[in-house]
Amino acid sequence: MKKLMNSLTLLTLIVVMVAGCAPASSAPASQKVVYLINGSLGDNAFYDSGQKGMEAIKARYGVEIRTIENGFDSAQYEPSLEAAVGYADVIFVISYGYEDLLKTYADRYPDKIFVNIDTVVENSKKTITSVDFIEEESAFLAGVVAGMVTSDTSIPNVNPEKIIGQVGGDQDPVVDAFMFAYENGAHYIDPAIQVDRKYLGDWEDTAKGKQAALQLYDSGADVIFQIAAAAGMGVLQAAGERGLYAIGVDTNQNNLVPGHIVASDIKDVGQSIQNVFATIKDGTYTPGTVLKYGLASKTVDVVFDDNGGVLPQSIIDKVNDLRQQIIDGKLKVEIYQP
């Protein structure tokens, strides 16, 4: 009996020692991740930027990923959410048009991590985290670029009239925030600059984007800012056809029509996905928060790389100076209020 008791004591010590050597769990389960979008991939802009972020977390962390596209079909929203919660531990959502459904599913599945991108969505259980880009800061700089371009007739084909344009996929708070700040940036350069705008009522029809841009160019615009996802590719094509200029959006589109895309206003959805997922993995993620990403975060900015050297250095220098002023708080950019 004494030998048996000694053996049991030894076995208990071994179990305790082994348990003490076991690694601690430092992060929630996050081996399957969904990217759920209201639109479609292939826009070479907003949605594709998010896909790059998904591929990056797959490469870095070895997680399984799945992208669910709704193609702007409202009938697909609920089945897509159902599929997402059935598959994933973490769901990154672009929820335009189905915010109420997102709230319902987040409340129904509080153990799932929901991260809403580009708008603020709050559910009753306060589990949705939202990434809220301060797009006004970068769009203001895009307006500065356009204002300086239309004021400089030394740039080829710029006419003496100070007219610029902008084309939005549809009228919504995010597009209107871009347009509002773009106009403010142009008027920071010269209050007399005329800023014309068009809405397409469409995010995918390239022909509509091109037609709208051609109308603006033919009305005297020297440079057009496109905020229209895949349809915005038509704006860039029109710039090349007219020998004039455009500003890209969401990703660096400067090399798509060489010499005619003077700058791009980036909104790095992919980097925001990587940033948030890193906090999920290291255990610092907090559900129900609103993450504000402006110029200081480097997820929004205006970039000139690969634009064919079409801009005078003075314009780039001016933007660089104003960017730093905004980051330092010396220049306040007005935030759009719907």
C-alpha positions as CSV (number, residue, x, y, z in Angstrom):
1,M,0.0,0.0,0.0
2,K,2.9,2.4,0.9
3,K,4.5,1.7,-2.5
4,L,1.2,2.3,-4.2
5,M,0.8,5.7,-2.5
6,N,4.3,6.7,-3.4
7,S,3.7,5.8,-7.0
8,L,0.4,7.8,-7.1
9,T,2.2,10.8,-5.5
10,L,5.0,10.6,-8.2
11,L,2.4,10.4,-10.9
12,T,0.6,13.5,-9.6
13,L,3.9,15.4,-9.6
14,I,4.6,14.4,-13.2
15,V,1.1,15.5,-14.3
16,V,1.5,18.9,-12.6
17,M,4.9,19.4,-14.1
18,V,3.7,18.6,-17.6
19,A,0.7,20.8,-17.2
20,G,3.0,23.6,-16.1
21,C,5.0,23.3,-19.2
22,A,1.9,23.5,-21.5
23,P,1.7,26.7,-23.6
24,A,-0.9,29.2,-22.5
25,S,-3.6,30.2,-25.0
26,S,-2.9,33.8,-25.9
27,A,-5.6,34.5,-28.5
28,P,-9.2,33.5,-29.3
29,A,-9.8,30.9,-31.9
30,S,-9.3,32.5,-35.3
31,Q,-8.4,29.8,-37.7
32,K,-11.2,30.6,-40.2
33,V,-11.8,34.1,-41.5
34,V,-14.4,35.4,-43.9
35,Y,-14.4,38.6,-46.0
36,L,-18.0,39.4,-46.6
37,I,-18.6,42.2,-49.1
38,N,-21.8,43.8,-50.4
39,G,-20.3,44.2,-53.9
40,S,-17.8,42.2,-56.0
41,L,-14.1,41.7,-56.4
42,G,-12.4,43.0,-59.6
43,D,-12.8,46.7,-59.0
44,N,-9.1,47.3,-58.7
45,A,-9.9,49.5,-55.8
46,F,-11.9,49.2,-52.5
47,Y,-12.9,45.5,-52.5
48,D,-9.7,44.2,-54.1
49,S,-7.7,46.1,-51.4
50,G,-9.5,44.1,-48.7
51,Q,-8.8,40.9,-50.6
52,K,-5.1,41.6,-50.5
53,G,-5.4,42.0,-46.7
54,M,-7.1,38.7,-46.5
55,E,-4.3,37.0,-48.5
56,A,-1.8,38.7,-46.3
57,I,-3.2,37.3,-43.0
58,K,-3.4,33.9,-44.7
59,A,0.3,34.0,-45.5
60,R,1.3,35.4,-42.2
61,Y,-0.8,33.3,-39.8
62,G,-1.8,30.3,-41.8
63,V,-5.5,30.8,-41.4
64,E,-8.2,29.6,-43.7
65,I,-9.9,32.4,-45.6
66,R,-13.1,32.6,-47.7
67,T,-14.5,35.6,-49.6
68,I,-18.3,35.9,-50.0
69,E,-19.4,38.4,-52.7
70,N,-23.0,39.7,-52.8
71,G,-22.7,41.5,-56.1
72,F,-25.0,44.2,-54.9
73,D,-27.8,41.7,-54.8
74,S,-29.8,42.3,-51.6
75,A,-31.4,38.8,-51.8
76,Q,-27.9,37.4,-51.1
77,Y,-27.2,39.3,-47.9
78,E,-28.9,37.0,-45.4
79,P,-27.7,33.8,-46.9
80,S,-24.2,35.2,-47.0
81,L,-24.3,36.1,-43.3
82,E,-25.6,32.6,-42.6
83,A,-22.8,31.0,-44.5
84,A,-20.2,33.3,-42.8
85,V,-21.2,32.4,-39.3
86,G,-21.4,28.7,-40.2
87,Y,-17.8,28.8,-41.4
88,A,-15.8,31.4,-39.7
89,D,-14.5,32.5,-36.3
90,V,-13.8,36.0,-37.6
91,I,-15.9,37.9,-40.1
92,F,-14.7,41.1,-41.8
93,V,-17.8,42.8,-43.3
94,I,-18.5,45.6,-45.7
95,S,-22.1,46.0,-44.9
96,Y,-23.5,48.8,-47.0
97,G,-27.2,48.1,-47.5
98,Y,-27.5,45.3,-44.9
99,E,-26.5,47.0,-41.6
100,D,-29.6,45.8,-39.8
101,L,-29.1,42.2,-40.8
102,L,-25.5,42.5,-39.6
103,K,-26.7,43.7,-36.2
104,T,-29.2,40.8,-35.9
105,Y,-26.5,38.2,-36.7
106,A,-24.0,39.8,-34.4
107,D,-26.5,39.7,-31.5
108,R,-27.5,36.1,-32.4
109,Y,-23.8,34.9,-32.5
110,P,-22.0,36.9,-29.8
111,D,-19.1,34.4,-29.8
112,K,-18.2,35.4,-33.4
113,I,-15.9,38.3,-34.1
114,F,-17.5,40.8,-36.4
115,V,-15.4,43.7,-37.8
116,N,-17.4,46.2,-40.0
117,I,-15.3,48.2,-42.4
118,D,-15.8,51.8,-43.6
119,T,-19.0,52.6,-41.6
120,V,-20.0,52.5,-38.0
121,V,-22.5,49.8,-37.1
122,E,-23.5,49.2,-33.4
123,N,-25.5,46.2,-32.3
124,S,-27.4,45.9,-29.0
125,K,-24.8,43.6,-27.5
126,K,-21.9,45.9,-28.5
127,T,-19.9,43.2,-30.1
128,I,-19.3,44.7,-33.6
129,T,-16.0,46.6,-34.0
130,S,-16.1,49.2,-36.7
131,V,-13.2,50.6,-38.8
132,D,-14.1,54.2,-39.6
133,F,-11.8,55.8,-42.1
134,I,-11.4,59.6,-41.9
135,E,-11.6,59.8,-45.7
136,E,-12.1,63.6,-45.5
137,E,-8.4,64.0,-44.6
138,S,-7.1,62.3,-47.8
139,A,-9.9,63.6,-50.0
140,F,-9.1,67.1,-48.9
141,L,-5.5,66.6,-50.2
142,A,-7.0,65.2,-53.5
143,G,-8.9,68.4,-53.8
144,V,-5.7,70.4,-53.2
145,V,-4.1,68.4,-56.1
146,A,-7.0,69.1,-58.4
147,G,-7.2,72.7,-57.4
148,M,-3.5,73.2,-58.2
149,V,-3.7,71.3,-61.5
150,T,-6.6,73.4,-62.8
151,S,-4.8,76.6,-61.8
152,D,-1.6,75.7,-63.7
153,T,-1.9,76.1,-67.5
154,S,1.7,75.0,-67.9
155,I,0.5,71.5,-67.4
156,P,-0.4,70.1,-70.9
157,N,-4.0,70.6,-72.0
158,V,-5.1,72.5,-68.8
159,N,-7.4,75.3,-69.9
160,P,-7.7,78.8,-68.4
161,E,-11.0,78.0,-66.8
162,K,-10.7,76.7,-63.2
163,I,-13.1,73.7,-63.4
164,I,-12.7,70.3,-61.8
165,G,-15.1,67.4,-61.5
166,Q,-16.0,64.3,-59.4
167,V,-17.9,61.1,-60.2
168,G,-19.5,59.0,-57.5
169,G,-20.9,55.5,-57.9
170,D,-24.0,56.5,-55.9
171,Q,-25.1,59.0,-53.3
172,D,-24.3,57.7,-49.8
173,P,-22.6,59.2,-46.7
174,V,-19.1,57.8,-47.6
175,V,-19.1,59.1,-51.2
176,D,-20.6,62.4,-50.1
177,A,-17.8,62.7,-47.4
178,F,-15.2,62.2,-50.2
179,M,-16.9,64.8,-52.4
180,F,-17.4,67.3,-49.6
181,A,-13.7,67.2,-48.6
182,Y,-12.5,67.2,-52.2
183,E,-14.4,70.4,-52.8
184,N,-13.0,71.9,-49.6
185,G,-9.5,71.1,-50.6
186,A,-9.9,72.7,-54.0
187,H,-11.4,75.8,-52.4
188,Y,-8.5,75.9,-50.0
189,I,-6.3,76.6,-53.1
190,D,-8.8,79.0,-54.7
191,P,-12.4,79.6,-53.6
192,A,-13.4,80.5,-57.2
193,I,-12.7,77.0,-58.5
194,Q,-15.9,75.4,-59.9
195,V,-16.4,71.8,-58.7
196,D,-19.0,69.8,-60.7
197,R,-20.2,66.4,-59.6
198,K,-22.1,63.5,-61.1
199,Y,-23.6,60.3,-59.5
200,L,-23.9,57.2,-61.6
201,G,-26.4,55.2,-59.6
202,D,-24.1,52.2,-60.3
203,W,-20.8,50.8,-59.0
204,E,-19.9,48.4,-61.8
205,D,-20.8,49.9,-65.2
206,T,-17.6,51.2,-66.7
207,A,-19.4,52.7,-69.7
208,K,-21.5,54.9,-67.3
209,G,-18.4,56.1,-65.6
210,K,-16.8,56.9,-68.9
211,Q,-19.8,58.8,-70.2
212,A,-20.1,60.9,-67.1
213,A,-16.5,61.8,-67.2
214,L,-16.5,62.7,-70.9
215,Q,-19.4,65.1,-70.2
216,L,-17.5,66.7,-67.4
217,Y,-14.3,67.1,-69.5
218,D,-16.4,68.5,-72.4
219,S,-17.8,71.0,-69.9
220,G,-14.3,72.3,-69.2
221,A,-13.1,70.1,-66.3
222,D,-9.3,69.6,-66.3
223,V,-9.2,66.8,-63.7
224,I,-11.9,64.4,-62.3
225,F,-11.9,62.5,-59.0
226,Q,-13.5,59.1,-59.3
227,I,-15.2,57.5,-56.3
228,A,-17.1,54.8,-58.2
229,A,-15.4,51.4,-57.6
230,A,-15.3,49.4,-60.8
231,A,-17.4,51.9,-62.7
232,G,-14.7,54.5,-62.0
233,M,-12.4,52.7,-64.4
234,G,-14.4,54.4,-67.1
235,V,-13.4,57.8,-65.6
236,L,-9.7,56.9,-65.9
237,Q,-10.2,55.7,-69.5
238,A,-11.9,59.0,-70.4
239,A,-9.0,61.0,-69.0
240,G,-6.7,59.2,-71.4
241,E,-9.0,59.7,-74.4
242,R,-9.3,63.4,-73.7
243,G,-5.7,63.9,-72.9
244,L,-6.7,65.3,-69.5
245,Y,-6.4,64.1,-65.9
246,A,-8.1,62.0,-63.2
247,I,-7.5,61.1,-59.6
248,G,-7.9,57.4,-58.6
249,V,-9.4,56.1,-55.4
250,D,-8.9,53.4,-52.7
251,T,-5.7,51.8,-54.3
252,N,-2.8,53.3,-56.3
253,Q,-4.3,53.5,-59.8
254,N,-1.7,55.9,-61.1
255,N,-0.2,53.5,-63.6
256,L,-3.6,52.3,-65.2
257,V,-3.6,55.2,-67.7
258,P,0.0,56.3,-67.7
259,G,0.5,60.1,-67.6
260,H,-3.2,60.9,-66.9
261,I,-3.8,59.7,-63.4
262,V,-2.0,62.4,-61.4
263,A,-2.6,61.0,-58.0
264,S,-4.7,58.4,-56.1
265,D,-6.6,58.8,-52.9
266,I,-5.9,55.5,-51.2
267,K,-8.1,53.8,-48.6
268,D,-6.2,50.8,-47.6
269,V,-8.9,48.3,-46.5
270,G,-6.4,45.5,-46.7
271,Q,-4.0,47.2,-44.2
272,S,-6.9,47.8,-41.8
273,I,-7.8,44.1,-41.9
274,Q,-4.2,43.2,-41.1
275,N,-4.1,45.7,-38.3
276,V,-7.3,44.4,-36.6
277,F,-6.4,40.8,-37.1
278,A,-3.1,41.3,-35.5
279,T,-4.9,42.4,-32.3
280,I,-7.1,39.4,-32.5
281,K,-4.1,37.1,-32.6
282,D,-2.2,38.9,-29.8
283,G,-5.2,39.1,-27.5
284,T,-5.5,42.9,-27.4
285,Y,-8.7,43.0,-29.6
286,T,-11.6,44.7,-27.9
287,P,-15.1,44.1,-29.4
288,G,-17.6,47.0,-29.8
289,T,-15.0,49.7,-30.5
290,V,-14.8,52.3,-33.2
291,L,-11.4,52.5,-34.8
292,K,-10.7,55.9,-36.4
293,Y,-8.1,55.7,-39.2
294,G,-6.9,59.0,-40.7
295,L,-3.7,60.2,-42.3
296,A,-1.7,59.4,-39.2
297,S,-2.7,55.7,-39.5
298,K,-1.3,55.6,-43.1
299,T,-4.4,53.7,-44.2
300,V,-5.7,56.8,-46.0
301,D,-3.4,59.1,-48.0
302,V,-2.8,60.7,-51.4
303,V,0.0,59.0,-53.4
304,F,1.9,60.1,-56.5
305,D,4.0,57.0,-57.2
306,D,3.9,55.8,-60.9
307,N,2.0,58.9,-62.2
308,G,4.4,59.4,-65.0
309,G,5.9,62.5,-63.6
310,V,3.1,64.7,-64.9
311,L,2.9,67.0,-61.9
312,P,5.2,69.8,-61.1
313,Q,7.2,69.1,-57.9
314,S,5.6,72.2,-56.3
315,I,2.2,70.5,-56.2
316,I,3.7,67.4,-54.5
317,D,5.6,69.6,-52.0
318,K,2.5,71.5,-51.2
319,V,0.6,68.2,-50.5
320,N,3.4,66.9,-48.4
321,D,3.4,70.0,-46.3
322,L,-0.4,70.0,-45.8
323,R,-0.4,66.3,-45.0
324,Q,2.0,66.9,-42.1
325,Q,0.0,69.9,-40.9
326,I,-3.1,67.7,-40.8
327,I,-1.3,65.0,-38.9
328,D,0.1,67.5,-36.4
329,G,-3.3,69.1,-35.9
330,K,-2.2,72.5,-37.3
331,L,-4.7,72.2,-40.1
332,K,-8.2,71.0,-39.3
333,V,-10.1,69.3,-42.0
334,E,-13.9,69.6,-41.7
335,I,-15.7,66.3,-41.2
336,Y,-18.8,65.7,-43.4
337,Q,-22.1,65.6,-41.5
338,P,-24.9,63.8,-43.4
